[in-house]
């Protein structure tokens, strides 16, 4: 497609030359200067369509030392198919005008300092999106897979992205590499991910993903060779079906909350063999340890070489990272105190005394902690995983505080009967292991189980912060999404409104009374007052109405694998073929 007559490609491209850094950059290149004698198609990094040698097709300026923001005017170059400006100093956001390029096939802006959110690109021909190693935040557009069915590579690793993983990735029938590593994604792994027929590399590591590893990800015909799930909040067991994946050569699940054992069929020489490179021949190899250290063992990175826990120290999970822990009640309570700002609580715990004398702690006749009631005491921070190892704990009330983070899946271990997380700022989803505990907050009555019995999911609320008797969790039109919400703040609801709606709301609040009174007075003698009163009444009722789907059904145990919340950081170098990516990066989340 040639340029439209009113589009000056030279002037548009020169908008990439910005400031002193840009002047130095352009002086070192062919073209890239005002009134340059060379045709724009002969500029460094610019490639035109060979069929007409006029239509600008590609901007390839990766690793060129460019410092700039992306000018919106690039969106006027409608013939562009490829933009690659990776490994530079590009800052600012991705303009919607660039996202609107209808012929774009590949965009690579990786390894820059780009901020803002990921736009929904317009081109249905788009096959490569590389935005990794930037500072992007927000969520991935939920309809990403519907719009881009021809996608081959999608890499947004090493950013600050959040939200859940869209199940529409399964619509990308040619997708070979999906990398969401080292972000802040929550929710669970969509069961539909396994339906992507040619997917070879799936990187979901170093996030806050909860739930279980869906067996559906492990189809016998799966092309997945690299499955990275390490350093998340996954629970449950390793599905035996994973061993049936014929192409699998890297499978990492360490640093989660996975229990049970590594399936024997996964303990093979050609899986995760990088762990044994450089190991002397006389050293005994336990190939199961290459997947994850067994229960009761621990290592620096969660896998080979593994060290057995000693004495009273233990570890209940596969692939435990760090060190074995001593789960005594005083130490667990000390951990709760430290993690939630105990020094600033409005009650006091004195650890020189017996824990059963602490305010808010109840013990049984055997001197075991069976109840914790820290309602409205000023908890601030996150809940430590150790809380789940109070082996006699029955009742837990942490309501009306300022807790953040996630509900620990470790709470599956004690014989809990009631829990209350309401009125905090918790995120993510309810751990699925809690959703299946019979009797917990009346969960499982009549054979039906639901996570809402534990805490209302993000974006919903109830007076109890959970489903209770005839009080379901109902949707809330607010951007402040938290688990176990007890209110739907009206002050946040307006953030979802258009500016037009906000205008009418303001006008309604300020002038409706005076306006109606004036009109009523003016029309009183004509006999039309009743008619116009009804018109105004229904008009303003309509402005205040909202269409909210309140149908939140319970689900049976059989549906737990697919349950996930719908609320709306360098192993991925684009210069290295997928097959050559052998080692891992162990990145610490911040």
C-alpha positions in Angstrom: 0.0 0.0 0.0 1.7 3.3 -1.1 1.6 6.3 1.1 -1.5 8.5 1.0 -0.7 11.7 -0.8 -0.9 13.8 2.4 1.5 11.6 4.4 5.1 12.7 4.5 7.0 9.5 5.6 10.3 11.4 6.0 8.8 13.9 8.4 7.0 11.2 10.3 10.2 9.0 10.7 12.2 12.1 11.8 9.9 12.4 14.8 11.9 9.4 16.2 15.0 11.7 16.3 14.5 13.5 19.6 16.8 15.9 21.6 20.5 15.8 21.8 20.7 12.1 22.0 18.6 11.8 18.8 20.9 14.3 17.0 24.0 12.3 17.8 22.2 9.1 16.8 21.1 10.4 13.4 24.5 11.8 12.7 25.9 8.3 12.8 23.4 6.9 10.3 22.6 7.0 6.6 19.5 9.2 6.2 17.6 10.3 9.3 18.3 14.0 8.6 16.0 16.8 7.4 16.2 17.3 3.6 18.5 14.3 3.2 19.3 13.6 -0.4 18.7 9.9 0.0 15.3 8.4 -0.6 13.6 7.4 2.7 13.7 3.7 1.5 17.5 3.9 1.6 17.7 5.1 5.2 19.4 2.8 7.8 16.8 0.5 9.3 14.0 1.4 6.8 12.8 -1.2 4.3 10.2 -0.6 1.6 8.1 -3.0 -0.3 10.3 -4.5 -3.0 7.3 -4.7 -5.4 7.0 -0.9 -5.7 10.1 0.3 -3.7 7.9 3.1 -2.3 5.6 1.7 0.3 7.3 1.7 3.7 7.1 -1.9 5.1 9.5 -2.3 7.9 11.2 -0.2 10.6 14.1 -2.3 12.0 16.2 -0.3 14.5 16.9 -2.9 17.2 20.1 -2.4 19.3 20.8 0.9 17.5 21.2 3.0 20.6 18.0 5.0 20.0 16.6 7.1 22.8 13.1 8.3 22.2 9.4 8.0 22.8 7.2 6.4 20.1 5.5 9.2 18.1 1.8 8.7 17.5 2.4 9.8 13.8 3.9 6.3 13.1 0.3 5.2 13.0 -0.1 7.2 9.7 2.3 4.8 8.0 -0.5 2.4 7.2 1.7 0.1 5.0 3.9 -0.9 7.9 4.1 -4.7 8.5 7.1 -4.9 10.9 8.3 -2.7 13.7 11.4 -3.8 15.6 13.0 -1.2 17.9 14.1 -3.7 20.6 17.0 -3.2 23.0 17.1 0.6 23.0 16.0 3.3 25.4 12.4 3.7 24.3 10.3 5.1 27.0 6.7 6.3 27.4 3.7 4.2 26.3 2.6 2.5 23.1 0.4 4.9 21.3 -3.1 3.6 20.2 -2.3 4.9 16.7 0.5 2.4 16.4 -1.7 -0.3 17.8 -4.2 0.6 15.1 -2.0 -0.2 12.2 -4.1 -2.7 10.2 -1.3 -4.5 8.3 1.1 -5.1 11.2 2.5 -8.6 11.3 5.3 -8.2 13.8 6.1 -5.8 16.6 9.2 -6.1 18.8 9.7 -3.4 21.5 11.4 -5.7 24.0 14.2 -4.6 26.4 13.3 -0.9 26.7 11.7 1.2 29.4 8.1 1.3 28.0 5.4 1.9 30.5 1.6 2.0 30.3 -0.7 -0.9 29.4 -0.8 -3.3 26.5 -3.1 -2.0 23.8 -5.4 -4.2 21.8 -3.8 -4.3 18.4 -6.1 -3.9 15.4 -4.3 -6.1 12.8 -5.7 -9.6 12.5 -2.5 -10.5 10.6 -0.4 -10.0 13.7 1.9 -13.0 14.3 4.6 -11.8 16.7 4.3 -9.6 19.7 7.5 -9.1 21.8 7.1 -6.6 24.6 9.2 -8.4 27.2 11.6 -6.7 29.6 9.8 -3.4 29.9 7.8 -1.7 32.7 4.3 -2.4 31.4 1.4 -2.7 33.9 -2.2 -3.5 33.8 -3.8 -6.6 32.3 -3.7 -8.3 29.0 -6.9 -7.6 26.9 -9.2 -10.5 27.5 -10.1 -10.8 23.8 -6.4 -11.0 22.7 -6.9 -14.6 21.3 -10.1 -13.8 19.5 -8.5 -10.9 17.7 -5.1 -12.5 16.9 -5.8 -16.1 15.9 -2.6 -16.2 13.7 -0.3 -15.4 16.5 2.9 -17.5 16.6 4.9 -15.7 19.4 3.5 -13.7 22.3 6.1 -12.6 24.9 5.4 -10.1 27.7 7.7 -11.5 30.3 9.6 -9.4 32.8 7.0 -6.6 33.2 4.6 -5.6 35.9 1.5 -7.0 34.4 -1.3 -8.3 36.6 -4.8 -9.8 36.3 -5.7 -13.3 35.1 -4.6 -15.3 32.1 -7.1 -15.1 29.3 -8.5 -18.4 28.2 -8.7 -17.0 24.6 -5.0 -17.8 24.1 -6.4 -21.2 23.0 -7.8 -19.5 19.9 -4.3 -18.9 18.6 -4.0 -22.1 16.7 -0.5 -21.4 15.4 0.9 -20.2 18.7 4.4 -21.7 19.4 5.6 -19.6 22.3 3.6 -18.0 25.1 5.7 -16.3 27.8 4.1 -14.5 30.7 7.0 -15.1 33.1 8.0 -12.7 35.9 4.9 -10.6 36.2 2.2 -10.4 38.8 -0.5 -12.6 37.2 -3.0 -14.1 39.5 -6.0 -16.5 39.1 -5.5 -20.0 37.8 -4.1 -21.7 34.7 -6.9 -21.9 32.1 -7.7 -25.5 31.3 -8.0 -24.4 27.6 -4.3 -23.6 27.3 -3.7 -27.3 26.6 -5.8 -27.1 23.5 -3.2 -25.0 21.6 -2.0 -27.6 19.1 1.5 -26.4 18.2 2.5 -24.6 21.4 6.1 -25.6 22.2 7.1 -23.3 25.0 4.8 -22.2 27.8 6.4 -19.9 30.4 4.2 -19.0 33.4 6.8 -19.0 36.1 7.4 -16.3 38.7 3.9 -15.1 39.1 1.2 -15.5 41.7 -0.8 -18.1 39.9 -2.9 -20.3 42.2 -5.1 -23.4 41.8 -3.9 -26.7 40.4 -2.0 -27.8 37.3 -4.8 -28.7 34.9 -4.5 -32.2 33.5 -5.9 -30.9 30.2 -2.5 -29.2 29.7 -1.0 -32.6 29.2 -2.6 -34.0 26.1 -0.8 -37.0 24.6 -0.5 -35.1 21.3 0.9 -32.0 23.0 3.8 -30.3 21.3 4.9 -28.6 24.5 8.6 -29.1 25.2 9.1 -26.5 27.8 6.6 -26.1 30.6 7.8 -23.6 33.2 5.4 -23.2 36.2 8.0 -22.7 39.0 7.7 -20.0 41.7 4.0 -19.5 41.8 1.3 -20.4 44.4 0.1 -23.6 42.7 -1.3 -26.4 44.9 -2.6 -29.9 44.5 -0.5 -32.7 42.9 1.5 -33.1 39.7 -0.9 -34.7 37.2 0.3 -38.1 36.0 -0.7 -37.1 32.5 2.3 -34.8 32.3 4.5 -37.9 31.8 2.6 -38.7 28.6 3.7 -35.4 26.9 6.0 -36.8 24.1 8.0 -33.6 23.4 8.5 -32.5 27.0 12.2 -32.0 28.0 11.8 -29.1 30.6 9.3 -29.3 33.3 9.7 -27.0 36.4 7.2 -26.8 39.3 9.5 -26.0 42.2 8.7 -23.2 44.5 5.0 -23.9 44.7 2.7 -25.6 47.3 2.4 -28.9 45.4 2.1 -32.1 47.5 2.3 -35.8 46.9 5.1 -37.3 44.9 6.7 -36.8 41.4 5.1 -39.4 39.1 7.6 -42.1 38.5 7.2 -41.8 34.7 8.6 -38.3 34.9 11.8 -39.4 36.7 13.7 -39.9 33.5 17.2 -39.0 32.2 16.2 -36.7 29.4 14.0 -34.5 31.5 15.5 -31.3 33.0 18.9 -32.9 32.3 20.6 -29.4 32.7 20.6 -30.0 36.4 23.1 -32.9 36.0 25.5 -31.1 33.7 28.9 -30.9 35.3 28.0 -33.5 38.0 30.6 -36.1 38.3 29.8 -39.7 37.2 30.1 -41.2 40.7 27.4 -38.9 42.2 24.1 -40.7 42.5 21.4 -39.3 40.4 17.8 -39.2 41.5 15.9 -38.1 38.4 12.8 -37.3 40.4 14.8 -34.6 42.1 15.3 -32.9 38.8 11.6 -32.2 38.8 11.4 -31.2 42.5 12.8 -32.2 45.9 10.6 -34.7 47.6 8.5 -34.0 50.7 10.8 -33.7 53.7 13.7 -32.5 51.5 14.8 -29.0 50.5 17.3 -27.2 48.3 18.4 -23.7 47.3 16.4 -23.8 44.1 13.8 -26.5 44.9 15.4 -29.3 42.9 18.6 -31.4 42.6 20.7 -31.5 44.7 18.3 -32.0 47.6 19.0 -32.1 51.4 16.9 -34.0 53.9 15.2 -32.0 56.7 16.6 -32.9 60.1 15.1 -33.2 63.6 11.9 -31.2 64.2 12.3 -29.4 60.9 10.1 -30.5 58.0 8.7 -29.6 54.6 5.3 -30.8 53.3 5.8 -29.8 49.6 7.5 -31.0 46.5 10.2 -28.6 45.3 10.5 -26.6 48.5 12.9 -23.6 48.0 15.0 -22.3 50.8 15.2 -24.2 54.1 13.2 -26.6 56.2 11.0 -25.1 58.8 10.1 -25.9 62.4 6.4 -25.7 62.8 5.8 -25.2 66.5 2.9 -23.1 67.7 5.0 -20.3 69.3 7.1 -19.9 66.2 4.0 -19.9 64.0 2.3 -17.2 66.1 5.6 -15.2 66.1 5.5 -15.4 62.3 1.9 -14.1 62.2 2.9 -11.3 64.6 5.9 -10.3 62.5 4.2 -10.5 59.1 1.2 -8.5 60.0 2.8 -5.6 62.0 2.1 -6.9 65.4 4.0 -4.1 67.1 1.3 -1.7 66.0 -1.8 -3.9 66.8 -4.3 -2.5 69.3 -3.8 -5.6 71.4 -0.5 -7.0 72.9 1.2 -10.4 72.6 4.0 -11.0 75.0 6.0 -13.9 73.8 7.6 -14.3 77.3 4.3 -15.9 78.3 2.3 -18.9 77.2 0.6 -18.5 73.8 -2.8 -19.5 75.3 -2.8 -16.3 77.3 -2.6 -14.1 74.2 -5.5 -11.9 73.4 -7.5 -13.5 70.6 -6.1 -17.0 71.1 -8.2 -19.9 72.2 -6.7 -23.2 73.3 -8.2 -26.6 74.1 -7.6 -28.8 77.2 -4.4 -30.1 75.6 -3.0 -26.6 75.3 -3.3 -26.5 71.5 -4.4 -23.4 69.6 -7.9 -24.0 68.3 -9.0 -20.5 67.6 -7.6 -17.2 66.4 -9.8 -14.1 66.6 -7.9 -11.0 65.5 -10.9 -9.1 64.2 -10.3 -5.3 63.8 -7.0 -5.3 65.7 -4.9 -3.5 63.0 -3.4 -6.3 61.0 -1.3 -4.9 58.2 0.8 -6.9 55.8 0.5 -10.5 54.4 -0.5 -13.8 56.0 2.5 -16.1 56.4 2.1 -19.6 55.0 3.1 -21.0 58.5 -0.5 -20.2 59.7 -1.6 -23.4 58.0 0.5 -25.5 60.2 -1.5 -24.9 63.4 -2.6 -28.4 63.3 -5.6 -28.0 65.7 -6.9 -24.7 64.4 -10.7 -24.7 64.0 -11.8 -21.1 63.9 -10.0 -18.2 62.2 -11.3 -14.6 62.2 -9.1 -12.0 60.6 -11.9 -9.7 59.5 -11.9 -5.9 59.3 -8.1 -5.4 59.0 -5.7 -4.2 56.2 -4.3 -7.5 55.1 -2.9 -7.7 51.6 -1.6 -10.4 49.4 -3.3 -13.8 49.1 -5.1 -16.4 51.2 -2.4 -19.1 51.9 -3.3 -22.4 50.4 -1.5 -23.9 53.5 -4.8 -23.4 55.3 -5.8 -26.7 53.8 -4.0 -28.6 56.6 -5.8 -27.6 59.9 -9.3 -28.9 60.6 -10.9 -25.5 60.0 -14.6 -25.1 60.6 -15.0 -21.4 60.2 -12.9 -18.7 58.5 -13.6 -15.0 58.1 -11.3 -12.8 55.8 -13.9 -10.1 55.2 -13.1 -6.4 55.1 -9.4 -6.7 54.1 -7.5 -6.0 50.8 -6.8 -9.6 49.8 -6.4 -10.5 46.1 -6.2 -13.5 43.8 -8.6 -16.4 44.2 -9.6 -18.6 47.1 -7.2 -21.6 47.1 -9.0 -24.5 45.5 -8.0 -26.8 48.3 -10.1 -24.7 50.7 -13.0 -24.7 48.3 -13.3 -28.5 48.7 -13.2 -28.7 52.5 -16.5 -30.1 53.6 -18.2 -28.2 56.4 -15.9 -25.2 56.2 -18.3 -22.2 56.5 -21.1 -24.6 55.5 -19.3 -25.6 52.4 -20.4 -28.8 50.7 -24.0 -28.8 52.0 -26.2 -30.8 49.6 -23.1 -32.0 47.8 -22.3 -28.6 46.3 -19.0 -26.8 46.9 -18.2 -23.2 46.2 -15.3 -20.9 46.8 -17.8 -18.2 47.6 -18.5 -20.0 50.9 -14.9 -19.1 51.9 -14.7 -15.6 50.5 -16.6 -13.6 47.8 -14.5 -13.5 44.7 -12.9 -10.3 43.5 -15.5 -8.0 42.0 -18.3 -9.3 44.2 -19.4 -8.7 47.8 -21.9 -9.6 50.5 -22.7 -8.4 54.0 -20.6 -11.3 55.3 -17.8 -11.1 52.8 -18.8 -14.6 51.7 -21.8 -16.6 50.7 -23.9 -17.2 53.9 -27.3 -18.7 54.1 -29.6 -16.6 51.8 -26.9 -13.9 51.3 -25.0 -14.7 48.0 -22.0 -12.8 46.7 -23.3 -10.3 44.2 -21.3 -8.3 41.5 -20.0 -4.9 42.3 -19.4 -2.2 39.6 -16.1 -1.0 41.1 -12.5 -1.1 40.2 -11.4 -1.7 43.8 -11.5 -5.5 43.5 -10.7 -7.5 46.7 -11.6 -10.9 48.0 -14.2 -11.1 50.8 -15.5 -7.6 50.2 -18.4 -6.5 52.5 -19.3 -3.3 50.6 -19.4 -2.0 47.1 -18.0 1.5 47.5 -20.1 4.0 45.6 -17.1 6.4 45.5 -15.2 3.9 43.2 -18.2 3.0 41.0 -17.9 6.2 39.0 -14.4 5.2 37.8 -16.2 2.8 35.4 -18.5 5.4 34.0 -18.0 7.3 30.8 -17.4 11.1 31.2 -20.9 11.6 29.8 -22.5 9.5 32.5 -20.4 11.3 35.1 -21.6 14.7 33.7 -25.2 13.7 34.0 -24.7 12.4 37.5 -23.1 15.7 38.6 -25.9 17.6 36.9 -28.4 15.4 38.6 -26.9 15.9 42.1 -26.6 19.7 41.7 -29.5 20.9 39.7 -32.2 18.3 39.4 -34.3 19.7 42.3 -34.2 23.3 41.0 -34.8 22.2 37.4 -37.8 20.1 38.2 -39.3 22.8 40.5 -39.0 25.4 37.8 -40.5 23.3 35.1 -43.4 22.2 37.4 -44.2 25.8 38.2 -44.1 26.8 34.5 -46.3 24.0 33.3 -48.7 23.9 36.2 -51.5 26.0 34.6 -51.3 24.0 31.4 -52.3 20.8 33.0 -49.1 19.0 31.7 -47.3 18.8 35.1 -48.1 15.2 35.7 -47.0 14.2 32.2 -43.6 15.9 32.4 -43.0 14.8 36.0 -43.3 11.2 34.9 -41.0 11.9 31.9 -38.3 13.3 34.2 -38.8 10.6 36.8 -38.2 7.8 34.5 -35.4 9.6 32.7 -33.3 10.0 35.9 -34.2 6.5 37.0 -32.8 5.2 33.8 -29.5 7.2 34.4 -29.1 5.5 37.8 -30.0 2.0 36.7 -27.3 -0.6 36.1 -27.4 -4.0 34.4 -25.7 -6.4 36.7 -25.6 -10.1 36.3 -26.2 -11.5 39.7 -26.2 -15.2 38.7 -23.3 -16.7 40.6 -23.8 -20.4 40.8 -22.2 -22.9 43.1 -20.2 -25.6 41.4 -19.6 -29.2 42.0 -16.2 -30.8 42.7 -16.0 -31.9 39.1 -15.8 -28.3 37.9 -13.0 -27.2 40.2 -10.2 -27.8 37.6 -11.6 -25.1 35.4 -12.6 -22.6 38.0 -10.8 -19.3 37.7 -11.6 -15.7 38.4 -12.8 -13.5 35.6 -11.8 -10.0 36.6 -11.4 -7.7 34.4 10.6 -10.6 34.8 15.4 -13.5 30.8 15.0 -16.7 29.3 13.0 -15.3 26.3 15.5 -13.6 24.1 14.2 -13.2 20.6 17.6 -13.8 19.1 17.9 -17.3 20.5 15.9 -20.2 18.9 13.4 -21.8 21.3 15.2 -25.2 21.0 18.4 -23.6 22.3 16.9 -22.3 25.5 18.1 -24.9 28.1 18.8 -23.2 31.4 16.6 -21.3 33.7 16.7 -17.9 35.4 15.7 -18.0 39.1 14.3 -14.5 39.4 13.1 -13.1 42.7 9.8 -11.3 42.5 9.6 -7.8 43.9 
